[in-house]
Amino acid sequence: MKVQLRNRFFAWLPAAFAALSLACGSGGPSDGSSPSPGPAPDNREVIQVGETLPTEWKSNTIYQLTGGHTYTLNEMLNIAAENLKISTSGTGNATIQGNYGSKILVLRGKGNTVENLNLVQLTPGTQTGTDVFALITQGGPGWVNNVHTTGGYRGINVGSWGTPGGTGSITHCSANTTASDGIYIDDLASVEVRDCKVWNVALGWPGDTGGDCLQFDMVPDITVDGCYLDHTNDGKFCLIALDVVTAHITNTVFKSLNNSACIYAGADKLWNIQNCRFQGGVYGIQNSTHDLIIDNCLFKGQTTATFSEAYIAKISHCTFVDSPIALNSWSTQADEYKEMRTSIFYNVQNPFNGNRCVGSGNLYYNPNRVLPDSFKAYLGADLLQGDPAFTDVVNYQSSRGGYDYTQSTIPAPPPGM
């Protein structure tokens, strides 16, 4: 039976669900205007590909591979073109595989799209040259949709490779069984990663020496939404990004081994993290950003849920479960600002470890500890403790990931999450 949200500290949940529902299903612009007419007709030449891949690939062309068919390569498929699309016709994705020490597919040029493909590197990927798929945008846009990679040093590599100004979109994709990173993105002006799944990575790096589910390098504007990033097979990070101006991370599940962090945010400007679940890891979020905003997230089982060196950190509507420390943050400058509001701490030893924080509307319950009144200086004078009426609700929310998946944009996690 579903537990009713009775406590006033959960009053924000229905509003959050309503916002998610509006965001993902209204069917038209939120301002009430008429929807746009859609993209212009695609006038590119369409070539149907049979059981053998072409030896020549032309710009401004759509190549439709045979759905359900497997193409086997003896050497890398290296294509230079613009405004080219590789897709599939018929039932199911086409598969391109190879058993040699190099990439499966490299596509370079502006305005290219790869979709509806399975790309498999059968040779164990221990060298950088064995990335399964590289999309090189050369300063223009590039799109990857419904592409699933297995093996290789990296699975999906999208970047501009030295030409400034490129953009990328990676949607409905997956990468698994890599020697290093699952998805690696570099040298773009902006990128979005939506509805992607990455697991079983960093197989070529013992311990926590390298390899991440999702890595960004020199990408100032990033968006990650509705993803599942599982790094429980080994160390390092589910998501790492450096040199970011703005990062929006929403509706994503992070699972990490207990010797690293779910998210590592470098010395960047703004990270806005909402409606996410963090499970395991030394840290849920490890950051040295300037501004950090965390809202409506669940942290469970970290040594420290959030280790923040941010100049400004704002945490609200979050649930922290089974962690020694929820927020570890020591301010070194007088005008630094940290706040924790309307959050729940369940079976947490210290909700705050630091020297400066303001709070309000927080609730703390640990059957083995009563916080001293000194914590009210950090969590608010209205801090409540020892309210067992909400424990069933927290347990239910924790089992569901901190929010109701039936009303969220994120898919339910696999069994055992």
C-alpha positions as CSV (number, residue, x, y, z in Angstrom):
1,M,0.0,0.0,0.0
2,K,1.3,3.4,-0.9
3,V,2.1,5.5,2.1
4,Q,0.4,8.8,2.3
5,L,2.6,11.9,2.5
6,R,1.3,13.2,5.8
7,N,4.1,15.3,7.1
8,R,4.3,19.0,6.3
9,F,7.9,18.5,5.3
10,F,6.7,16.6,2.2
11,A,4.3,19.4,1.1
12,W,6.7,20.3,-1.7
13,L,6.5,16.9,-3.4
14,P,3.0,17.3,-5.1
15,A,4.1,20.6,-6.5
16,A,7.3,19.0,-7.8
17,F,5.3,16.2,-9.4
18,A,3.0,18.7,-11.0
19,A,5.9,20.7,-12.4
20,L,7.4,17.5,-13.9
21,S,4.1,16.5,-15.5
22,L,3.7,19.9,-17.0
23,A,7.3,19.8,-18.3
24,C,7.0,16.6,-20.1
25,G,3.5,16.3,-21.5
26,S,1.5,19.5,-22.1
27,G,1.5,19.1,-25.9
28,G,2.3,22.7,-26.7
29,P,4.2,25.8,-25.7
30,S,3.8,26.8,-22.1
31,D,2.9,30.4,-23.0
32,G,-0.3,29.2,-24.8
33,S,0.9,30.1,-28.3
34,S,0.4,27.9,-31.3
35,P,3.0,25.1,-31.8
36,S,5.6,25.7,-34.4
37,P,5.0,24.1,-37.8
38,G,8.0,21.7,-37.3
39,P,11.1,21.2,-39.4
40,A,11.3,21.9,-43.1
41,P,10.9,18.9,-45.4
42,D,14.1,16.8,-45.7
43,N,15.1,17.0,-49.4
44,R,18.3,14.9,-49.0
45,E,18.8,12.0,-51.3
46,V,17.9,8.7,-49.6
47,I,20.0,5.6,-50.3
48,Q,18.8,2.2,-49.1
49,V,21.7,0.0,-48.0
50,G,21.5,-3.7,-48.5
51,E,23.7,-6.3,-46.9
52,T,27.0,-4.6,-47.8
53,L,28.1,-1.1,-46.6
54,P,28.9,1.5,-49.3
55,T,32.4,2.2,-50.2
56,E,31.6,5.9,-50.8
57,W,29.6,8.2,-48.5
58,K,28.3,11.5,-49.9
59,S,27.3,14.7,-48.2
60,N,23.6,15.8,-48.1
61,T,22.5,12.2,-48.2
62,I,20.6,9.8,-45.9
63,Y,21.8,6.2,-45.8
64,Q,19.3,3.8,-44.5
65,L,20.9,0.5,-43.4
66,T,18.9,-2.7,-43.2
67,G,17.2,-3.0,-39.8
68,G,18.1,-6.2,-37.9
69,H,21.1,-6.9,-40.2
70,T,24.7,-7.2,-38.9
71,Y,27.5,-5.6,-40.9
72,T,31.0,-6.9,-40.0
73,L,34.1,-4.7,-40.7
74,N,37.7,-5.7,-41.2
75,E,38.9,-2.1,-40.8
76,M,37.6,1.2,-39.4
77,L,34.7,2.9,-41.2
78,N,36.1,6.5,-41.7
79,I,33.6,9.0,-43.2
80,A,34.2,12.7,-44.0
81,A,31.0,14.4,-45.1
82,E,28.5,17.2,-44.1
83,N,24.8,17.0,-43.6
84,L,24.9,13.2,-43.8
85,K,22.6,10.9,-41.8
86,I,23.2,7.2,-41.1
87,S,20.0,5.5,-40.0
88,T,18.0,2.3,-40.3
89,S,15.0,1.2,-42.2
90,G,12.9,-1.8,-41.4
91,T,12.6,-3.6,-38.1
92,G,15.1,-3.0,-35.3
93,N,18.5,-1.4,-35.3
94,A,21.2,-2.3,-37.7
95,T,24.5,-3.6,-36.1
96,I,28.0,-2.7,-37.2
97,Q,30.7,-4.8,-35.6
98,G,34.5,-5.3,-35.9
99,N,37.2,-7.5,-34.4
100,Y,40.3,-5.4,-34.8
101,G,42.3,-2.8,-32.8
102,S,40.7,0.4,-34.0
103,K,37.4,2.4,-34.0
104,I,34.3,1.0,-35.6
105,L,32.9,4.3,-37.0
106,V,34.3,7.8,-37.3
107,L,32.1,10.5,-38.9
108,R,33.6,14.0,-39.3
109,G,31.9,17.1,-40.6
110,K,29.2,19.6,-39.8
111,G,25.5,18.8,-39.5
112,N,25.8,15.0,-39.3
113,T,23.5,12.5,-37.6
114,V,23.9,8.9,-36.6
115,E,20.8,7.0,-35.3
116,N,19.3,3.6,-34.8
117,L,22.5,1.6,-34.7
118,N,24.3,-0.9,-32.5
119,L,28.1,-0.6,-32.6
120,V,30.2,-3.4,-31.2
121,Q,33.9,-3.7,-30.9
122,L,34.7,-7.4,-30.4
123,T,38.4,-6.8,-29.6
124,P,39.1,-5.8,-25.9
125,G,39.6,-2.1,-25.9
126,T,42.8,-1.4,-24.0
127,Q,44.2,1.4,-26.3
128,T,42.8,4.9,-27.0
129,G,42.5,4.1,-30.7
130,T,39.7,1.5,-30.0
131,D,36.9,4.0,-29.2
132,V,33.8,2.4,-30.7
133,F,32.3,5.6,-32.2
134,A,33.5,9.1,-32.8
135,L,31.4,12.0,-34.1
136,I,33.6,14.9,-34.9
137,T,31.5,18.0,-35.4
138,Q,34.2,20.3,-36.7
139,G,32.6,23.4,-35.3
140,G,29.0,22.6,-36.4
141,P,26.1,20.7,-34.9
142,G,26.0,16.9,-34.5
143,W,23.3,14.5,-33.4
144,V,23.4,10.9,-32.0
145,N,20.1,9.2,-31.3
146,N,19.4,5.6,-30.3
147,V,23.0,4.4,-30.7
148,H,24.2,1.6,-28.4
149,T,27.8,0.7,-28.1
150,T,29.5,-2.3,-26.5
151,G,33.3,-2.7,-25.9
152,G,36.1,-0.4,-26.9
153,Y,38.3,2.0,-25.0
154,R,35.4,4.5,-25.0
155,G,31.9,3.9,-26.2
156,I,30.7,7.2,-27.6
157,N,33.1,10.1,-28.3
158,V,31.6,13.4,-29.4
159,G,33.7,16.5,-29.9
160,S,34.7,19.3,-32.2
161,W,38.4,18.3,-32.1
162,G,40.0,21.7,-32.1
163,T,37.4,23.7,-34.1
164,P,35.5,26.0,-31.8
165,G,31.7,26.4,-31.6
166,G,30.4,22.9,-32.1
167,T,27.2,21.6,-30.5
168,G,26.1,18.1,-29.7
169,S,22.9,16.1,-28.9
170,I,23.1,12.6,-27.5
171,T,19.7,11.0,-26.8
172,H,18.3,7.5,-26.1
173,C,21.8,6.0,-26.2
174,S,23.8,3.5,-24.2
175,A,27.4,2.5,-23.7
176,N,28.8,-0.5,-21.7
177,T,31.8,-2.7,-21.2
178,T,34.4,-0.1,-22.0
179,A,38.1,0.0,-20.9
180,S,37.8,3.7,-20.0
181,D,34.9,6.1,-20.3
182,G,31.4,5.2,-21.5
183,I,30.5,8.6,-23.1
184,Y,33.2,11.2,-23.6
185,I,32.4,14.7,-24.8
186,D,35.0,17.5,-25.4
187,D,35.6,20.8,-27.0
188,L,32.0,21.8,-27.8
189,A,30.2,25.0,-27.0
190,S,27.2,23.1,-25.6
191,V,25.8,19.6,-25.4
192,E,22.7,17.8,-24.2
193,V,22.6,14.2,-23.0
194,R,19.1,12.8,-22.5
195,D,17.7,9.4,-21.6
196,C,21.1,7.6,-21.8
197,K,22.4,4.6,-19.9
198,V,26.0,3.8,-19.1
199,W,27.3,0.9,-17.0
200,N,30.2,-1.6,-16.7
201,V,32.9,1.0,-17.6
202,A,36.6,1.5,-16.6
203,L,37.4,-2.2,-17.1
204,G,40.9,-1.3,-18.2
205,W,41.7,0.8,-15.1
206,P,42.3,-1.1,-11.8
207,G,41.0,0.6,-8.7
208,D,40.0,4.2,-9.1
209,T,42.7,5.4,-11.5
210,G,40.5,6.3,-14.5
211,G,37.4,5.8,-16.5
212,D,34.0,7.5,-16.0
213,C,30.4,6.8,-17.1
214,L,30.0,10.3,-18.5
215,Q,32.9,12.8,-18.9
216,F,32.9,16.4,-20.2
217,D,36.0,18.3,-21.0
218,M,36.0,22.0,-22.2
219,V,32.2,22.1,-22.7
220,P,30.9,25.3,-21.0
221,D,27.2,24.5,-21.3
222,I,26.0,21.0,-20.4
223,T,22.5,19.5,-19.9
224,V,22.0,15.9,-18.6
225,D,18.4,14.7,-18.1
226,G,16.8,11.3,-17.5
227,C,20.0,9.2,-17.5
228,Y,21.1,6.1,-15.6
229,L,24.9,6.1,-14.7
230,D,26.2,3.0,-12.9
231,H,29.8,3.0,-11.8
232,T,29.5,0.3,-9.2
233,N,31.9,-2.1,-11.0
234,D,35.0,0.1,-10.1
235,G,36.1,3.5,-8.9
236,K,36.2,7.0,-10.4
237,F,33.0,9.0,-11.2
238,C,29.6,8.5,-12.7
239,L,29.8,12.1,-14.1
240,I,32.8,14.5,-14.2
241,A,33.0,17.9,-15.8
242,L,35.6,20.6,-15.8
243,D,35.6,24.1,-17.3
244,V,31.8,24.4,-17.1
245,V,29.9,27.7,-17.1
246,T,26.4,26.3,-16.6
247,A,25.5,22.7,-15.9
248,H,21.9,21.5,-15.5
249,I,21.5,17.9,-14.2
250,T,18.0,16.6,-13.8
251,N,16.0,13.3,-13.3
252,T,19.1,11.1,-13.2
253,V,20.2,8.1,-11.2
254,F,23.8,7.9,-10.0
255,K,25.3,4.7,-8.6
256,S,28.9,4.6,-7.4
257,L,31.4,2.3,-5.7
258,N,32.4,3.3,-2.2
259,N,35.8,4.6,-3.1
260,S,34.9,7.6,-5.3
261,A,32.1,10.1,-6.0
262,C,28.9,10.1,-8.1
263,I,29.5,13.6,-9.4
264,Y,32.8,15.5,-9.6
265,A,32.2,19.2,-10.5
266,G,35.4,21.1,-11.1
267,A,36.2,24.7,-10.6
268,D,33.2,25.9,-12.6
269,K,30.5,28.6,-12.4
270,L,26.9,27.2,-11.8
271,W,25.7,23.7,-11.2
272,N,21.9,23.2,-10.9
273,I,21.0,19.6,-9.8
274,Q,17.4,18.7,-9.4
275,N,15.3,15.5,-9.0
276,C,18.2,13.1,-8.9
277,R,19.1,10.0,-6.9
278,F,22.6,9.3,-5.6
279,Q,23.4,5.9,-4.3
280,G,26.8,4.9,-2.8
281,G,30.1,6.5,-3.2
282,V,32.4,8.3,-0.8
283,Y,30.6,11.5,-2.0
284,G,27.3,12.0,-3.7
285,I,28.6,15.3,-5.1
286,Q,32.2,16.5,-4.8
287,N,32.6,20.0,-6.1
288,S,34.6,23.2,-6.1
289,T,32.1,25.2,-8.1
290,H,31.2,28.9,-7.6
291,D,27.4,28.3,-7.3
292,L,25.8,25.0,-6.4
293,I,22.0,24.5,-6.3
294,I,20.6,21.1,-5.2
295,D,16.8,20.6,-5.1
296,N,14.5,17.6,-4.6
297,C,17.3,14.9,-4.5
298,L,17.8,11.7,-2.6
299,F,21.3,10.9,-1.2
300,K,21.7,7.4,0.3
301,G,24.7,5.6,1.7
302,Q,27.5,8.0,1.0
303,T,30.3,8.7,3.5
304,T,29.6,12.3,2.9
305,A,26.5,13.1,0.7
306,T,27.8,16.5,-0.4
307,F,31.4,17.7,-0.1
308,S,31.2,21.3,-1.1
309,E,33.9,23.9,-1.7
310,A,31.3,26.1,-3.5
311,Y,31.3,29.8,-2.9
312,I,27.4,29.7,-2.8
313,A,25.6,26.4,-2.0
314,K,21.9,26.1,-1.7
315,I,20.3,22.8,-0.8
316,S,16.5,22.4,-0.5
317,H,13.8,19.7,-0.4
318,C,16.4,16.9,-0.2
319,T,16.4,13.6,1.7
320,F,19.6,12.2,3.2
321,V,19.6,8.6,4.4
322,D,22.3,6.4,6.0
323,S,25.2,8.8,5.8
324,P,27.7,9.9,8.5
325,I,27.6,13.5,7.0
326,A,25.1,15.2,4.8
327,L,27.0,18.4,4.0
328,N,30.7,19.0,4.6
329,S,31.5,22.6,3.8
330,W,34.1,24.9,5.4
331,S,33.8,28.6,4.4
332,T,37.2,30.4,4.1
333,Q,35.8,33.8,3.1
334,A,33.4,36.0,5.0
335,D,30.9,36.4,2.2
336,E,30.6,32.7,1.3
337,Y,27.0,31.5,1.7
338,K,25.6,28.0,2.5
339,E,22.0,27.1,3.2
340,M,20.0,23.9,3.8
341,R,16.2,24.2,3.8
342,T,13.1,22.0,4.0
343,S,15.2,18.8,4.0
344,I,15.0,15.5,5.9
345,F,17.9,13.7,7.6
346,Y,17.2,10.1,8.4
347,N,19.8,7.9,10.1
348,V,22.4,10.6,9.5
349,Q,25.1,11.2,12.1
350,N,25.9,14.9,11.3
351,P,23.6,16.8,8.9
352,F,26.2,19.6,8.7
353,N,30.0,19.6,9.2
354,G,31.4,23.0,8.8
355,N,31.6,26.5,10.1
356,R,28.9,28.6,8.4
357,C,25.3,27.6,7.2
358,V,21.8,28.9,7.5
359,G,18.6,26.8,7.4
360,S,14.9,26.5,8.0
361,G,12.2,23.9,7.8
362,N,14.5,20.9,8.4
363,L,13.7,17.6,10.1
364,Y,16.2,15.2,11.7
365,Y,15.6,11.7,13.0
366,N,18.2,9.2,14.1
367,P,17.0,6.5,16.5
368,N,20.6,6.4,18.0
369,R,21.3,10.2,18.3
370,V,19.7,13.4,19.4
371,L,21.4,16.5,17.9
372,P,22.6,19.1,20.4
373,D,20.9,22.5,20.1
374,S,24.0,24.0,18.6
375,F,23.0,22.5,15.2
376,K,20.1,25.0,15.2
377,A,22.6,27.7,14.4
378,Y,23.2,25.9,11.1
379,L,19.9,24.2,10.3
380,G,17.5,26.8,11.7
381,A,15.8,27.5,15.0
382,D,12.7,25.6,13.8
383,L,14.7,22.3,13.4
384,L,12.5,19.4,14.5
385,Q,13.9,16.0,15.8
386,G,12.6,12.7,16.9
387,D,9.4,12.6,14.8
388,P,8.9,8.9,14.1
389,A,5.6,9.6,12.2
390,F,7.6,10.3,9.1
391,T,9.9,7.3,9.1
392,D,7.6,5.1,7.1
393,V,7.3,7.9,4.5
394,V,11.1,8.3,4.3
395,N,11.5,4.5,3.9
396,Y,9.0,4.5,1.1
397,Q,10.5,7.4,-0.7
398,S,13.9,6.0,-0.3
399,S,12.9,2.7,-1.8
400,R,11.3,4.6,-4.8
401,G,14.4,6.8,-5.3
402,G,13.3,9.9,-3.3
403,Y,10.3,10.7,-5.6
404,D,7.5,8.9,-7.4
405,Y,8.8,7.5,-10.7
406,T,5.2,7.2,-12.0
407,Q,5.0,11.0,-12.0
408,S,8.5,11.8,-13.1
409,T,10.3,12.1,-16.4
410,I,12.9,9.5,-15.3
411,P,12.3,5.8,-15.9
412,A,12.1,3.4,-13.0
413,P,15.5,1.9,-12.2
414,P,16.2,-1.8,-12.9
415,P,15.3,-4.3,-10.2
416,G,17.5,-4.1,-7.2
417,M,18.0,-0.4,-7.3
